[in-house]
């Protein structure tokens, strides 16, 4: 693997990570509705899911997954169902809640890491993306295929953590500004629920 290839890979990874998508929307929603810490934990959960997709692509699991419509749909609907569950749960938490969720105890933020991880792992398009994208930067026929895939996965995860952390921080800052305006703060949970539901429906409609 040449240094030039790594630079091209890093540049392409940064562009793809910054490009608007479900993961970005999910992190921004958490930042605005629940604050910087919640958004960062969600982002870290999503980025940790990269390790699963990297391993799957390196071991050829993604290729098997891509060739099976049944497996593709199982993962797709599991992810969509999870997002719809988050939408319902967000609305349930809103009932009878006097303080915005961003001020709840720290222990209530920890499940957000799991939410981010599950959302990333259960997105079949991410698995197919890794299968198509990573091998382009591996030397054909190399005996160190697995190690090079792991290196690429580590680079992708590192840049994703940095970028998503920045996105999470600034979305939290925006949320802090809005939360002081009582007229708009009440819409945060409803907005988050609608976004989760839309992401779930969008994922359910994804075609192989």
C-alpha positions, 0 to 999 in steps of 0.5 A: 500500500503506497502513501499516495493511496492512503492520502487518496483514501483519506481524502475520499473518506473525509468527503464521504463522511462530510457529505449529508446522510442519515448518520450526519442527520442522526448526530445533528438531531441528537446534538440539537435535542439533547446537547453536545455530550449526547451527540458525541456519544451517539457519534462515537457509537456510529464510528465504532460500528465501522470496525464491524463493517471493516471486519465483514468486508475483510472476511468476505461476509459482506460479499455473502450478505450482498448476494443474499436478498434475505439477509439484506432485507433482514438487516434492513428491516431490523435497522428500520424497526430500531429507528421507528422504536427510537421515534416512539421512545422519544415521544414517550419520554416527552410526556410529563417531562418538565426539563429538556432531555439535555439536562437529565442525569449522565446515565441517561446519555449512555444508551445513545452510544448503543443507539449509534452503534446499532444504527450504523451496523444495521444499515446494509448500505454501509456494509455494501459501501465498505465492500465496494470502497475499501478494496479499491485501495488494497494492492491486488493479489497482496498477501497482506489483504486483511492487514491492509483492510484493517489499516484502512478501517482504522483510518476511516474510523479515526477521521469519522470520529474527528468529523462527527465530534465537530458536527456533534459539538456545533449542533449541541451549541445550536441546540443550547442557543435554541433551548433558551427560547421557550417557544422553540424548545418544546418542538425538539422532541417532536422534531427528533421523533419525526426525523427518526421515523423518516430515517426508518422509513427511508431505510425500509425502502432501500433496495439491494 
